[in-house]
Amino acid sequence: MTVNVEEWRKKIMEGLKEVYDPEIPIDIVNLGLIYDLRISQDGDVYIRVGATTPSCPVTEDITYTVEQVIKESVNAKSVNVELDLDTRWTPLMMTDEGRKTFKGKYGYDIVELWKAQNG
């Protein structure tokens, strides 16, 4: 099996936009929680995801959901989901879309607030 890596990447990332972080109700793609996504020509998928806080109570749920979304998005030979709780998430990792969504929901720019508090 030879796969179209870019097509798979697009399908996977679109699917992952349906996975929401429980702490901040914005999808994990726009929160910047997809740290690495590798797709082999043979159809093996590796993804490293983070959480907004290392003490997130539903990390196992996120890992399971990410794996299921990948399996539903593409016909992967294997899926390896690594949960990275060592990389500290900050609002600076958010996409512009995620930032706008946050501002629309909460009425302030989380990135500007974070910069003001953290330099």
Jmol script that loads the backbone (N, CA, C; Angstrom):
load data "model"
ATOM      1  N   MET A   1       0.856  -1.187   0.000  1.00  0.00           N
ATOM      2  CA  MET A   1       0.000   0.000   0.000  1.00  0.00           C
ATOM      3  C   MET A   1       0.893   1.239   0.000  1.00  0.00           C
ATOM      4  N   THR A   2       0.628   2.143  -0.920  1.00  0.00           N
ATOM      5  CA  THR A   2       1.295   3.438  -0.947  1.00  0.00           C
ATOM      6  C   THR A   2       0.219   4.497  -0.763  1.00  0.00           C
ATOM      7  N   VAL A   3       0.467   5.401   0.168  1.00  0.00           N
ATOM      8  CA  VAL A   3      -0.559   6.392   0.491  1.00  0.00           C
ATOM      9  C   VAL A   3      -0.160   7.776   0.007  1.00  0.00           C
ATOM     10  N   ASN A   4      -1.156   8.625  -0.176  1.00  0.00           N
ATOM     11  CA  ASN A   4      -0.945  10.031  -0.480  1.00  0.00           C
ATOM     12  C   ASN A   4      -0.843  10.748   0.866  1.00  0.00           C
ATOM     13  N   VAL A   5       0.383  10.995   1.289  1.00  0.00           N
ATOM     14  CA  VAL A   5       0.642  11.523   2.630  1.00  0.00           C
ATOM     15  C   VAL A   5      -0.070  12.851   2.856  1.00  0.00           C
ATOM     16  N   GLU A   6      -0.016  13.756   1.892  1.00  0.00           N
ATOM     17  CA  GLU A   6      -0.647  15.068   2.079  1.00  0.00           C
ATOM     18  C   GLU A   6      -2.166  14.954   2.174  1.00  0.00           C
ATOM     19  N   GLU A   7      -2.748  14.077   1.367  1.00  0.00           N
ATOM     20  CA  GLU A   7      -4.198  13.867   1.435  1.00  0.00           C
ATOM     21  C   GLU A   7      -4.588  13.290   2.804  1.00  0.00           C
ATOM     22  N   TRP A   8      -3.814  12.339   3.273  1.00  0.00           N
ATOM     23  CA  TRP A   8      -4.087  11.749   4.597  1.00  0.00           C
ATOM     24  C   TRP A   8      -3.941  12.796   5.698  1.00  0.00           C
ATOM     25  N   ARG A   9      -2.884  13.608   5.605  1.00  0.00           N
ATOM     26  CA  ARG A   9      -2.655  14.649   6.622  1.00  0.00           C
ATOM     27  C   ARG A   9      -3.869  15.580   6.687  1.00  0.00           C
ATOM     28  N   LYS A  10      -4.352  15.983   5.506  1.00  0.00           N
ATOM     29  CA  LYS A  10      -5.508  16.891   5.452  1.00  0.00           C
ATOM     30  C   LYS A  10      -6.740  16.233   6.078  1.00  0.00           C
ATOM     31  N   LYS A  11      -7.004  14.973   5.721  1.00  0.00           N
ATOM     32  CA  LYS A  11      -8.168  14.262   6.270  1.00  0.00           C
ATOM     33  C   LYS A  11      -8.060  14.100   7.782  1.00  0.00           C
ATOM     34  N   ILE A  12      -6.875  13.732   8.261  1.00  0.00           N
ATOM     35  CA  ILE A  12      -6.676  13.542   9.701  1.00  0.00           C
ATOM     36  C   ILE A  12      -6.860  14.850  10.455  1.00  0.00           C
ATOM     37  N   MET A  13      -6.252  15.920   9.969  1.00  0.00           N
ATOM     38  CA  MET A  13      -6.355  17.210  10.662  1.00  0.00           C
ATOM     39  C   MET A  13      -7.796  17.711  10.660  1.00  0.00           C
ATOM     40  N   GLU A  14      -8.518  17.510   9.567  1.00  0.00           N
ATOM     41  CA  GLU A  14      -9.933  17.912   9.539  1.00  0.00           C
ATOM     42  C   GLU A  14     -10.728  17.117  10.573  1.00  0.00           C
ATOM     43  N   GLY A  15     -10.474  15.815  10.641  1.00  0.00           N
ATOM     44  CA  GLY A  15     -11.162  14.981  11.630  1.00  0.00           C
ATOM     45  C   GLY A  15     -10.852  15.400  13.054  1.00  0.00           C
ATOM     46  N   LEU A  16      -9.599  15.773  13.295  1.00  0.00           N
ATOM     47  CA  LEU A  16      -9.190  16.159  14.650  1.00  0.00           C
ATOM     48  C   LEU A  16      -9.796  17.492  15.088  1.00  0.00           C
ATOM     49  N   LYS A  17     -10.319  18.260  14.141  1.00  0.00           N
ATOM     50  CA  LYS A  17     -10.999  19.505  14.503  1.00  0.00           C
ATOM     51  C   LYS A  17     -12.326  19.227  15.213  1.00  0.00           C
ATOM     52  N   GLU A  18     -12.715  17.951  15.266  1.00  0.00           N
ATOM     53  CA  GLU A  18     -13.928  17.554  15.997  1.00  0.00           C
ATOM     54  C   GLU A  18     -13.607  17.091  17.416  1.00  0.00           C
ATOM     55  N   VAL A  19     -12.321  17.088  17.781  1.00  0.00           N
ATOM     56  CA  VAL A  19     -11.899  16.658  19.122  1.00  0.00           C
ATOM     57  C   VAL A  19     -11.644  17.915  19.956  1.00  0.00           C
ATOM     58  N   TYR A  20     -12.361  18.032  21.054  1.00  0.00           N
ATOM     59  CA  TYR A  20     -12.279  19.238  21.872  1.00  0.00           C
ATOM     60  C   TYR A  20     -11.586  18.983  23.195  1.00  0.00           C
ATOM     61  N   ASP A  21     -10.824  19.965  23.629  1.00  0.00           N
ATOM     62  CA  ASP A  21     -10.193  19.930  24.935  1.00  0.00           C
ATOM     63  C   ASP A  21     -11.251  20.226  25.985  1.00  0.00           C
ATOM     64  N   PRO A  22     -11.285  19.482  27.093  1.00  0.00           N
ATOM     65  CA  PRO A  22     -12.317  19.722  28.097  1.00  0.00           C
ATOM     66  C   PRO A  22     -12.106  21.005  28.897  1.00  0.00           C
ATOM     67  N   GLU A  23     -10.878  21.472  28.995  1.00  0.00           N
ATOM     68  CA  GLU A  23     -10.582  22.679  29.777  1.00  0.00           C
ATOM     69  C   GLU A  23     -10.989  23.945  29.026  1.00  0.00           C
ATOM     70  N   ILE A  24     -10.652  23.971  27.741  1.00  0.00           N
ATOM     71  CA  ILE A  24     -10.961  25.119  26.884  1.00  0.00           C
ATOM     72  C   ILE A  24     -11.730  24.541  25.701  1.00  0.00           C
ATOM     73  N   PRO A  25     -13.009  24.811  25.576  1.00  0.00           N
ATOM     74  CA  PRO A  25     -13.812  24.161  24.540  1.00  0.00           C
ATOM     75  C   PRO A  25     -13.523  24.644  23.118  1.00  0.00           C
ATOM     76  N   ILE A  26     -12.297  24.383  22.705  1.00  0.00           N
ATOM     77  CA  ILE A  26     -11.843  24.665  21.348  1.00  0.00           C
ATOM     78  C   ILE A  26     -11.155  23.390  20.882  1.00  0.00           C
ATOM     79  N   ASP A  27     -11.233  23.085  19.594  1.00  0.00           N
ATOM     80  CA  ASP A  27     -10.666  21.832  19.114  1.00  0.00           C
ATOM     81  C   ASP A  27      -9.147  21.786  19.296  1.00  0.00           C
ATOM     82  N   ILE A  28      -8.624  20.562  19.386  1.00  0.00           N
ATOM     83  CA  ILE A  28      -7.207  20.372  19.695  1.00  0.00           C
ATOM     84  C   ILE A  28      -6.282  20.852  18.576  1.00  0.00           C
ATOM     85  N   VAL A  29      -6.780  20.914  17.345  1.00  0.00           N
ATOM     86  CA  VAL A  29      -5.964  21.427  16.249  1.00  0.00           C
ATOM     87  C   VAL A  29      -5.745  22.926  16.444  1.00  0.00           C
ATOM     88  N   ASN A  30      -6.820  23.669  16.670  1.00  0.00           N
ATOM     89  CA  ASN A  30      -6.709  25.127  16.801  1.00  0.00           C
ATOM     90  C   ASN A  30      -6.144  25.568  18.146  1.00  0.00           C
ATOM     91  N   LEU A  31      -6.138  24.674  19.121  1.00  0.00           N
ATOM     92  CA  LEU A  31      -5.441  24.977  20.376  1.00  0.00           C
ATOM     93  C   LEU A  31      -3.930  24.792  20.220  1.00  0.00           C
ATOM     94  N   GLY A  32      -3.515  24.131  19.146  1.00  0.00           N
ATOM     95  CA  GLY A  32      -2.089  23.892  18.934  1.00  0.00           C
ATOM     96  C   GLY A  32      -1.589  22.677  19.695  1.00  0.00           C
ATOM     97  N   LEU A  33      -2.465  21.713  19.938  1.00  0.00           N
ATOM     98  CA  LEU A  33      -2.096  20.525  20.710  1.00  0.00           C
ATOM     99  C   LEU A  33      -1.621  19.356  19.859  1.00  0.00           C
ATOM    100  N   ILE A  34      -1.528  19.539  18.549  1.00  0.00           N
ATOM    101  CA  ILE A  34      -0.951  18.514  17.688  1.00  0.00           C
ATOM    102  C   ILE A  34       0.516  18.893  17.523  1.00  0.00           C
ATOM    103  N   TYR A  35       1.382  18.190  18.235  1.00  0.00           N
ATOM    104  CA  TYR A  35       2.805  18.537  18.238  1.00  0.00           C
ATOM    105  C   TYR A  35       3.571  17.890  17.093  1.00  0.00           C
ATOM    106  N   ASP A  36       3.113  16.733  16.634  1.00  0.00           N
ATOM    107  CA  ASP A  36       3.806  16.039  15.561  1.00  0.00           C
ATOM    108  C   ASP A  36       2.817  15.085  14.900  1.00  0.00           C
ATOM    109  N   LEU A  37       2.881  14.992  13.582  1.00  0.00           N
ATOM    110  CA  LEU A  37       2.065  14.044  12.831  1.00  0.00           C
ATOM    111  C   LEU A  37       2.928  13.512  11.704  1.00  0.00           C
ATOM    112  N   ARG A  38       3.184  12.194  11.758  1.00  0.00           N
ATOM    113  CA  ARG A  38       3.991  11.563  10.727  1.00  0.00           C
ATOM    114  C   ARG A  38       3.191  10.437  10.088  1.00  0.00           C
ATOM    115  N   ILE A  39       3.235  10.404   8.780  1.00  0.00           N
ATOM    116  CA  ILE A  39       2.517   9.386   8.018  1.00  0.00           C
ATOM    117  C   ILE A  39       3.524   8.747   7.070  1.00  0.00           C
ATOM    118  N   SER A  40       3.655   7.433   7.161  1.00  0.00           N
ATOM    119  CA  SER A  40       4.588   6.742   6.265  1.00  0.00           C
ATOM    120  C   SER A  40       3.891   6.400   4.955  1.00  0.00           C
ATOM    121  N   GLN A  41       4.685   6.150   3.934  1.00  0.00           N
ATOM    122  CA  GLN A  41       4.150   5.744   2.639  1.00  0.00           C
ATOM    123  C   GLN A  41       3.389   4.425   2.739  1.00  0.00           C
ATOM    124  N   ASP A  42       3.704   3.639   3.774  1.00  0.00           N
ATOM    125  CA  ASP A  42       3.061   2.336   3.981  1.00  0.00           C
ATOM    126  C   ASP A  42       1.745   2.425   4.744  1.00  0.00           C
ATOM    127  N   GLY A  43       1.413   3.611   5.257  1.00  0.00           N
ATOM    128  CA  GLY A  43       0.145   3.769   5.952  1.00  0.00           C
ATOM    129  C   GLY A  43       0.227   3.708   7.466  1.00  0.00           C
ATOM    130  N   ASP A  44       1.436   3.861   8.016  1.00  0.00           N
ATOM    131  CA  ASP A  44       1.588   3.943   9.472  1.00  0.00           C
ATOM    132  C   ASP A  44       1.451   5.405   9.891  1.00  0.00           C
ATOM    133  N   VAL A  45       0.674   5.637  10.931  1.00  0.00           N
ATOM    134  CA  VAL A  45       0.444   7.007  11.399  1.00  0.00           C
ATOM    135  C   VAL A  45       0.960   7.135  12.828  1.00  0.00           C
ATOM    136  N   TYR A  46       1.787   8.150  13.044  1.00  0.00           N
ATOM    137  CA  TYR A  46       2.275   8.495  14.383  1.00  0.00           C
ATOM    138  C   TYR A  46       1.832   9.919  14.659  1.00  0.00           C
ATOM    139  N   ILE A  47       1.266  10.133  15.835  1.00  0.00           N
ATOM    140  CA  ILE A  47       0.856  11.485  16.221  1.00  0.00           C
ATOM    141  C   ILE A  47       1.220  11.714  17.678  1.00  0.00           C
ATOM    142  N   ARG A  48       1.758  12.904  17.948  1.00  0.00           N
ATOM    143  CA  ARG A  48       2.078  13.300  19.324  1.00  0.00           C
ATOM    144  C   ARG A  48       1.167  14.477  19.664  1.00  0.00           C
ATOM    145  N   VAL A  49       0.370  14.285  20.705  1.00  0.00           N
ATOM    146  CA  VAL A  49      -0.587  15.311  21.120  1.00  0.00           C
ATOM    147  C   VAL A  49      -0.303  15.732  22.551  1.00  0.00           C
ATOM    148  N   GLY A  50      -0.709  16.943  22.861  1.00  0.00           N
ATOM    149  CA  GLY A  50      -0.534  17.464  24.205  1.00  0.00           C
ATOM    150  C   GLY A  50      -1.876  17.729  24.858  1.00  0.00           C
ATOM    151  N   ALA A  51      -1.801  18.315  26.028  1.00  0.00           N
ATOM    152  CA  ALA A  51      -2.985  18.722  26.773  1.00  0.00           C
ATOM    153  C   ALA A  51      -2.729  20.139  27.280  1.00  0.00           C
ATOM    154  N   THR A  52      -3.792  20.867  27.536  1.00  0.00           N
ATOM    155  CA  THR A  52      -3.609  22.241  28.005  1.00  0.00           C
ATOM    156  C   THR A  52      -3.017  22.289  29.406  1.00  0.00           C
ATOM    157  N   THR A  53      -3.167  21.195  30.160  1.00  0.00           N
ATOM    158  CA  THR A  53      -2.577  21.112  31.488  1.00  0.00           C
ATOM    159  C   THR A  53      -2.140  19.673  31.732  1.00  0.00           C
ATOM    160  N   PRO A  54      -0.975  19.480  32.367  1.00  0.00           N
ATOM    161  CA  PRO A  54      -0.503  18.114  32.609  1.00  0.00           C
ATOM    162  C   PRO A  54      -1.419  17.322  33.541  1.00  0.00           C
ATOM    163  N   SER A  55      -2.236  18.014  34.302  1.00  0.00           N
ATOM    164  CA  SER A  55      -3.141  17.327  35.235  1.00  0.00           C
ATOM    165  C   SER A  55      -4.529  17.127  34.622  1.00  0.00           C
ATOM    166  N   CYS A  56      -4.615  17.227  33.307  1.00  0.00           N
ATOM    167  CA  CYS A  56      -5.887  17.051  32.611  1.00  0.00           C
ATOM    168  C   CYS A  56      -6.484  15.699  32.986  1.00  0.00           C
ATOM    169  N   PRO A  57      -7.718  15.689  33.491  1.00  0.00           N
ATOM    170  CA  PRO A  57      -8.308  14.438  33.969  1.00  0.00           C
ATOM    171  C   PRO A  57      -8.776  13.486  32.872  1.00  0.00           C
ATOM    172  N   VAL A  58      -8.803  13.929  31.634  1.00  0.00           N
ATOM    173  CA  VAL A  58      -9.323  13.074  30.567  1.00  0.00           C
ATOM    174  C   VAL A  58      -8.286  12.776  29.484  1.00  0.00           C
ATOM    175  N   THR A  59      -7.018  12.715  29.871  1.00  0.00           N
ATOM    176  CA  THR A  59      -5.976  12.465  28.877  1.00  0.00           C
ATOM    177  C   THR A  59      -6.182  11.122  28.178  1.00  0.00           C
ATOM    178  N   GLU A  60      -6.631  10.106  28.903  1.00  0.00           N
ATOM    179  CA  GLU A  60      -6.872   8.805  28.264  1.00  0.00           C
ATOM    180  C   GLU A  60      -7.998   8.911  27.247  1.00  0.00           C
ATOM    181  N   ASP A  61      -9.022   9.694  27.565  1.00  0.00           N
ATOM    182  CA  ASP A  61     -10.122   9.898  26.618  1.00  0.00           C
ATOM    183  C   ASP A  61      -9.636  10.595  25.355  1.00  0.00           C
ATOM    184  N   ILE A  62      -8.779  11.593  25.519  1.00  0.00           N
ATOM    185  CA  ILE A  62      -8.261  12.324  24.364  1.00  0.00           C
ATOM    186  C   ILE A  62      -7.438  11.380  23.489  1.00  0.00           C
ATOM    187  N   THR A  63      -6.569  10.588  24.100  1.00  0.00           N
ATOM    188  CA  THR A  63      -5.745   9.639  23.356  1.00  0.00           C
ATOM    189  C   THR A  63      -6.615   8.666  22.573  1.00  0.00           C
ATOM    190  N   TYR A  64      -7.614   8.108  23.222  1.00  0.00           N
ATOM    191  CA  TYR A  64      -8.520   7.155  22.578  1.00  0.00           C
ATOM    192  C   TYR A  64      -9.272   7.827  21.427  1.00  0.00           C
ATOM    193  N   THR A  65      -9.796   9.015  21.678  1.00  0.00           N
ATOM    194  CA  THR A  65     -10.578   9.723  20.667  1.00  0.00           C
ATOM    195  C   THR A  65      -9.726  10.071  19.453  1.00  0.00           C
ATOM    196  N   VAL A  66      -8.495  10.533  19.685  1.00  0.00           N
ATOM    197  CA  VAL A  66      -7.590  10.848  18.577  1.00  0.00           C
ATOM    198  C   VAL A  66      -7.345   9.600  17.737  1.00  0.00           C
ATOM    199  N   GLU A  67      -7.102   8.476  18.387  1.00  0.00           N
ATOM    200  CA  GLU A  67      -6.875   7.227  17.658  1.00  0.00           C
ATOM    201  C   GLU A  67      -8.098   6.849  16.819  1.00  0.00           C
ATOM    202  N   GLN A  68      -9.284   6.970  17.402  1.00  0.00           N
ATOM    203  CA  GLN A  68     -10.507   6.618  16.682  1.00  0.00           C
ATOM    204  C   GLN A  68     -10.745   7.543  15.491  1.00  0.00           C
ATOM    205  N   VAL A  69     -10.505   8.831  15.669  1.00  0.00           N
ATOM    206  CA  VAL A  69     -10.685   9.791  14.579  1.00  0.00           C
ATOM    207  C   VAL A  69      -9.752   9.458  13.420  1.00  0.00           C
ATOM    208  N   ILE A  70      -8.506   9.113  13.727  1.00  0.00           N
ATOM    209  CA  ILE A  70      -7.556   8.760  12.669  1.00  0.00           C
ATOM    210  C   ILE A  70      -8.047   7.520  11.931  1.00  0.00           C
ATOM    211  N   LYS A  71      -8.481   6.511  12.686  1.00  0.00           N
ATOM    212  CA  LYS A  71      -8.960   5.276  12.064  1.00  0.00           C
ATOM    213  C   LYS A  71     -10.196   5.513  11.202  1.00  0.00           C
ATOM    214  N   GLU A  72     -11.027   6.470  11.579  1.00  0.00           N
ATOM    215  CA  GLU A  72     -12.219   6.799  10.793  1.00  0.00           C
ATOM    216  C   GLU A  72     -11.882   7.673   9.581  1.00  0.00           C
ATOM    217  N   SER A  73     -10.792   8.423   9.666  1.00  0.00           N
ATOM    218  CA  SER A  73     -10.420   9.361   8.601  1.00  0.00           C
ATOM    219  C   SER A  73      -9.670   8.697   7.457  1.00  0.00           C
ATOM    220  N   VAL A  74      -8.794   7.746   7.799  1.00  0.00           N
ATOM    221  CA  VAL A  74      -7.959   7.087   6.795  1.00  0.00           C
ATOM    222  C   VAL A  74      -7.862   5.598   7.107  1.00  0.00           C
ATOM    223  N   ASN A  75      -7.458   4.831   6.107  1.00  0.00           N
ATOM    224  CA  ASN A  75      -7.312   3.381   6.272  1.00  0.00           C
ATOM    225  C   ASN A  75      -5.880   3.070   6.706  1.00  0.00           C
ATOM    226  N   ALA A  76      -5.520   3.498   7.910  1.00  0.00           N
ATOM    227  CA  ALA A  76      -4.154   3.350   8.402  1.00  0.00           C
ATOM    228  C   ALA A  76      -3.821   1.893   8.699  1.00  0.00           C
ATOM    229  N   LYS A  77      -2.580   1.525   8.379  1.00  0.00           N
ATOM    230  CA  LYS A  77      -2.096   0.189   8.713  1.00  0.00           C
ATOM    231  C   LYS A  77      -1.903   0.091  10.222  1.00  0.00           C
ATOM    232  N   SER A  78      -1.368   1.162  10.821  1.00  0.00           N
ATOM    233  CA  SER A  78      -1.211   1.229  12.275  1.00  0.00           C
ATOM    234  C   SER A  78      -1.335   2.676  12.724  1.00  0.00           C
ATOM    235  N   VAL A  79      -1.769   2.865  13.969  1.00  0.00           N
ATOM    236  CA  VAL A  79      -1.901   4.206  14.545  1.00  0.00           C
ATOM    237  C   VAL A  79      -1.217   4.196  15.904  1.00  0.00           C
ATOM    238  N   ASN A  80      -0.272   5.105  16.069  1.00  0.00           N
ATOM    239  CA  ASN A  80       0.437   5.240  17.341  1.00  0.00           C
ATOM    240  C   ASN A  80       0.201   6.659  17.860  1.00  0.00           C
ATOM    241  N   VAL A  81      -0.528   6.763  18.965  1.00  0.00           N
ATOM    242  CA  VAL A  81      -0.814   8.070  19.570  1.00  0.00           C
ATOM    243  C   VAL A  81       0.035   8.212  20.820  1.00  0.00           C
ATOM    244  N   GLU A  82       0.887   9.229  20.835  1.00  0.00           N
ATOM    245  CA  GLU A  82       1.714   9.510  22.011  1.00  0.00           C
ATOM    246  C   GLU A  82       1.176  10.764  22.692  1.00  0.00           C
ATOM    247  N   LEU A  83       0.916  10.656  23.966  1.00  0.00           N
ATOM    248  CA  LEU A  83       0.455  11.803  24.740  1.00  0.00           C
ATOM    249  C   LEU A  83       1.666  12.461  25.380  1.00  0.00           C
ATOM    250  N   ASP A  84       1.909  13.702  25.049  1.00  0.00           N
ATOM    251  CA  ASP A  84       3.062  14.452  25.548  1.00  0.00           C
ATOM    252  C   ASP A  84       2.590  15.414  26.640  1.00  0.00           C
ATOM    253  N   LEU A  85       2.860  15.042  27.881  1.00  0.00           N
ATOM    254  CA  LEU A  85       2.499  15.922  28.998  1.00  0.00           C
ATOM    255  C   LEU A  85       3.705  16.710  29.492  1.00  0.00           C
ATOM    256  N   ASP A  86       4.867  16.499  28.861  1.00  0.00           N
ATOM    257  CA  ASP A  86       6.082  17.213  29.260  1.00  0.00           C
ATOM    258  C   ASP A  86       6.194  18.580  28.590  1.00  0.00           C
ATOM    259  N   THR A  87       5.702  18.684  27.350  1.00  0.00           N
ATOM    260  CA  THR A  87       5.735  19.966  26.653  1.00  0.00           C
ATOM    261  C   THR A  87       4.632  20.836  27.223  1.00  0.00           C
ATOM    262  N   ARG A  88       5.026  21.954  27.793  1.00  0.00           N
ATOM    263  CA  ARG A  88       4.055  22.841  28.441  1.00  0.00           C
ATOM    264  C   ARG A  88       3.306  23.640  27.378  1.00  0.00           C
ATOM    265  N   TRP A  89       1.990  23.490  27.380  1.00  0.00           N
ATOM    266  CA  TRP A  89       1.167  24.234  26.437  1.00  0.00           C
ATOM    267  C   TRP A  89       1.033  25.678  26.901  1.00  0.00           C
ATOM    268  N   THR A  90       1.057  26.604  25.938  1.00  0.00           N
ATOM    269  CA  THR A  90       0.754  28.008  26.213  1.00  0.00           C
ATOM    270  C   THR A  90      -0.202  28.496  25.120  1.00  0.00           C
ATOM    271  N   PRO A  91      -0.930  29.572  25.389  1.00  0.00           N
ATOM    272  CA  PRO A  91      -1.820  30.126  24.366  1.00  0.00           C
ATOM    273  C   PRO A  91      -1.097  30.538  23.085  1.00  0.00           C
ATOM    274  N   LEU A  92       0.222  30.755  23.153  1.00  0.00           N
ATOM    275  CA  LEU A  92       0.980  31.133  21.955  1.00  0.00           C
ATOM    276  C   LEU A  92       0.962  30.029  20.904  1.00  0.00           C
ATOM    277  N   MET A  93       0.601  28.805  21.289  1.00  0.00           N
ATOM    278  CA  MET A  93       0.554  27.674  20.358  1.00  0.00           C
ATOM    279  C   MET A  93      -0.736  27.649  19.542  1.00  0.00           C
ATOM    280  N   MET A  94      -1.711  28.458  19.912  1.00  0.00           N
ATOM    281  CA  MET A  94      -3.008  28.461  19.227  1.00  0.00           C
ATOM    282  C   MET A  94      -2.888  29.004  17.808  1.00  0.00           C
ATOM    283  N   THR A  95      -3.747  28.498  16.939  1.00  0.00           N
ATOM    284  CA  THR A  95      -3.838  29.053  15.592  1.00  0.00           C
ATOM    285  C   THR A  95      -4.608  30.374  15.668  1.00  0.00           C
ATOM    286  N   ASP A  96      -4.553  31.144  14.585  1.00  0.00           N
ATOM    287  CA  ASP A  96      -5.333  32.386  14.541  1.00  0.00           C
ATOM    288  C   ASP A  96      -6.823  32.084  14.695  1.00  0.00           C
ATOM    289  N   GLU A  97      -7.273  30.994  14.070  1.00  0.00           N
ATOM    290  CA  GLU A  97      -8.686  30.606  14.176  1.00  0.00           C
ATOM    291  C   GLU A  97      -9.055  30.272  15.631  1.00  0.00           C
ATOM    292  N   GLY A  98      -8.178  29.547  16.303  1.00  0.00           N
ATOM    293  CA  GLY A  98      -8.428  29.202  17.701  1.00  0.00           C
ATOM    294  C   GLY A  98      -8.479  30.438  18.585  1.00  0.00           C
ATOM    295  N   ARG A  99      -7.592  31.354  18.316  1.00  0.00           N
ATOM    296  CA  ARG A  99      -7.540  32.601  19.079  1.00  0.00           C
ATOM    297  C   ARG A  99      -8.832  33.415  18.896  1.00  0.00           C
ATOM    298  N   LYS A 100      -9.295  33.502  17.634  1.00  0.00           N
ATOM    299  CA  LYS A 100     -10.543  34.222  17.354  1.00  0.00           C
ATOM    300  C   LYS A 100     -11.734  33.538  18.019  1.00  0.00           C
ATOM    301  N   THR A 101     -11.762  32.213  17.971  1.00  0.00           N
ATOM    302  CA  THR A 101     -12.852  31.461  18.600  1.00  0.00           C
ATOM    303  C   THR A 101     -12.861  31.722  20.099  1.00  0.00           C
ATOM    304  N   PHE A 102     -11.692  31.693  20.717  1.00  0.00           N
ATOM    305  CA  PHE A 102     -11.593  31.941  22.159  1.00  0.00           C
ATOM    306  C   PHE A 102     -12.112  33.346  22.487  1.00  0.00           C
ATOM    307  N   LYS A 103     -11.659  34.320  21.716  1.00  0.00           N
ATOM    308  CA  LYS A 103     -12.083  35.707  21.961  1.00  0.00           C
ATOM    309  C   LYS A 103     -13.591  35.846  21.798  1.00  0.00           C
ATOM    310  N   GLY A 104     -14.162  35.162  20.802  1.00  0.00           N
ATOM    311  CA  GLY A 104     -15.609  35.207  20.591  1.00  0.00           C
ATOM    312  C   GLY A 104     -16.380  34.594  21.757  1.00  0.00           C
ATOM    313  N   LYS A 105     -15.840  33.538  22.342  1.00  0.00           N
ATOM    314  CA  LYS A 105     -16.524  32.854  23.450  1.00  0.00           C
ATOM    315  C   LYS A 105     -16.362  33.581  24.777  1.00  0.00           C
ATOM    316  N   TYR A 106     -15.166  34.127  25.010  1.00  0.00           N
ATOM    317  CA  TYR A 106     -14.859  34.662  26.337  1.00  0.00           C
ATOM    318  C   TYR A 106     -14.686  36.180  26.389  1.00  0.00           C
ATOM    319  N   GLY A 107     -14.636  36.825  25.219  1.00  0.00           N
ATOM    320  CA  GLY A 107     -14.603  38.283  25.197  1.00  0.00           C
ATOM    321  C   GLY A 107     -13.240  38.916  25.380  1.00  0.00           C
ATOM    322  N   TYR A 108     -12.181  38.107  25.414  1.00  0.00           N
ATOM    323  CA  TYR A 108     -10.840  38.690  25.507  1.00  0.00           C
ATOM    324  C   TYR A 108      -9.857  37.828  24.734  1.00  0.00           C
ATOM    325  N   ASP A 109      -8.715  38.421  24.414  1.00  0.00           N
ATOM    326  CA  ASP A 109      -7.670  37.740  23.658  1.00  0.00           C
ATOM    327  C   ASP A 109      -6.739  37.044  24.635  1.00  0.00           C
ATOM    328  N   ILE A 110      -6.803  35.721  24.684  1.00  0.00           N
ATOM    329  CA  ILE A 110      -6.006  34.946  25.636  1.00  0.00           C
ATOM    330  C   ILE A 110      -4.507  35.104  25.390  1.00  0.00           C
ATOM    331  N   VAL A 111      -4.111  35.299  24.134  1.00  0.00           N
ATOM    332  CA  VAL A 111      -2.695  35.453  23.824  1.00  0.00           C
ATOM    333  C   VAL A 111      -2.175  36.767  24.387  1.00  0.00           C
ATOM    334  N   GLU A 112      -2.927  37.845  24.175  1.00  0.00           N
ATOM    335  CA  GLU A 112      -2.504  39.145  24.723  1.00  0.00           C
ATOM    336  C   GLU A 112      -2.451  39.114  26.245  1.00  0.00           C
ATOM    337  N   LEU A 113      -3.427  38.478  26.868  1.00  0.00           N
ATOM    338  CA  LEU A 113      -3.436  38.359  28.322  1.00  0.00           C
ATOM    339  C   LEU A 113      -2.217  37.551  28.783  1.00  0.00           C
ATOM    340  N   TRP A 114      -1.935  36.444  28.117  1.00  0.00           N
ATOM    341  CA  TRP A 114      -0.804  35.602  28.491  1.00  0.00           C
ATOM    342  C   TRP A 114       0.503  36.378  28.359  1.00  0.00           C
ATOM    343  N   LYS A 115       0.653  37.125  27.246  1.00  0.00           N
ATOM    344  CA  LYS A 115       1.859  37.928  27.042  1.00  0.00           C
ATOM    345  C   LYS A 115       2.019  38.979  28.141  1.00  0.00           C
ATOM    346  N   ALA A 116       0.927  39.626  28.509  1.00  0.00           N
ATOM    347  CA  ALA A 116       0.978  40.648  29.555  1.00  0.00           C
ATOM    348  C   ALA A 116       1.385  40.049  30.901  1.00  0.00           C
ATOM    349  N   GLN A 117       0.932  38.835  31.168  1.00  0.00           N
ATOM    350  CA  GLN A 117       1.237  38.200  32.456  1.00  0.00           C
ATOM    351  C   GLN A 117       2.602  37.524  32.476  1.00  0.00           C
ATOM    352  N   ASN A 118       3.081  37.096  31.304  1.00  0.00           N
ATOM    353  CA  ASN A 118       4.300  36.296  31.266  1.00  0.00           C
ATOM    354  C   ASN A 118       5.473  36.932  30.521  1.00  0.00           C
ATOM    355  N   GLY A 119       5.245  38.096  30.003  1.00  0.00           N
ATOM    356  CA  GLY A 119       6.322  38.821  29.331  1.00  0.00           C
ATOM    357  C   GLY A 119       6.622  38.448  27.951  1.00  0.00           C
TER     358      GLY A 119
END
end "model"
wireframe off; spacefill off
backbone 0.3
color backbone group
